[in-house]
Amino acid sequence: MKSLLAYLDADLPYVFSYSPLCADGYGAGAQRVAELNGRIAILTQLRDSLVHRTPWLAASDDSADQQAV
């Protein structure tokens, strides 16, 4: 936690540099990315199922609102 405190009040880099000293932390980060990818896949599947059953919800313009009325 102490190593993160320095970043709280600093501008973060757009991309962090790789450091072999942080290899253990990268494993935790990779696990989190995998968890998020799983959640994204589930949400994508739910969205696609909903849109398949109610295609007017996929419209990107105001026609979806007009069809719903």
C-alpha positions as CSV (number, residue, x, y, z in Angstrom):
1,M,0.0,0.0,0.0
2,K,2.8,2.4,0.8
3,S,4.1,2.1,-2.7
4,L,0.7,3.4,-4.0
5,L,0.6,6.4,-1.8
6,A,3.0,8.3,-3.9
7,Y,0.6,8.1,-6.8
8,L,-2.4,9.5,-5.0
9,D,-1.4,13.2,-5.5
10,A,0.7,12.7,-8.6
11,D,-0.2,12.7,-12.3
12,L,-0.3,9.1,-13.4
13,P,1.5,8.1,-16.6
14,Y,-0.6,7.1,-19.6
15,V,1.2,3.7,-19.7
16,F,3.1,2.3,-16.8
17,S,6.6,0.9,-17.5
18,Y,7.3,-2.8,-16.9
19,S,9.5,-3.5,-13.9
20,P,10.6,-7.0,-13.0
21,L,10.4,-6.0,-9.3
22,C,6.6,-5.8,-9.6
23,A,6.1,-9.2,-11.2
24,D,4.0,-10.5,-8.3
25,G,1.7,-7.5,-8.6
26,Y,1.3,-8.0,-12.3
27,G,-0.1,-11.4,-11.6
28,A,-2.8,-9.8,-9.4
29,G,-3.5,-7.3,-12.2
30,A,-3.7,-10.1,-14.8
31,Q,-6.2,-11.9,-12.6
32,R,-8.3,-8.8,-12.3
33,V,-8.3,-8.3,-16.0
34,A,-9.5,-11.9,-16.5
35,E,-12.3,-11.3,-14.0
36,L,-13.4,-8.1,-15.8
37,N,-13.3,-9.9,-19.1
38,G,-15.6,-12.6,-17.7
39,R,-18.0,-10.0,-16.4
40,I,-17.9,-8.1,-19.8
41,A,-18.7,-11.4,-21.6
42,I,-21.7,-12.1,-19.4
43,L,-23.0,-8.5,-19.8
44,T,-22.5,-8.6,-23.5
45,Q,-24.4,-11.9,-23.7
46,L,-27.2,-10.4,-21.6
47,R,-27.4,-7.3,-23.8
48,D,-27.3,-9.3,-27.0
49,S,-30.1,-11.5,-25.7
50,L,-32.3,-8.5,-24.7
51,V,-31.7,-6.8,-28.1
52,H,-32.5,-10.0,-29.9
53,R,-35.8,-10.2,-28.2
54,T,-36.5,-6.5,-28.4
55,P,-34.7,-5.3,-31.5
56,W,-36.1,-1.7,-31.3
57,L,-33.8,-1.2,-28.3
58,A,-30.8,-1.5,-30.5
59,A,-31.7,1.6,-32.6
60,S,-29.2,4.3,-32.1
61,D,-31.5,7.2,-32.9
62,D,-34.9,8.5,-31.7
63,S,-36.8,5.9,-33.6
64,A,-36.5,3.6,-30.6
65,D,-38.4,6.1,-28.5
66,Q,-41.0,6.6,-31.1
67,Q,-41.5,2.8,-31.6
68,A,-41.9,2.3,-27.8
69,V,-44.8,4.8,-27.6
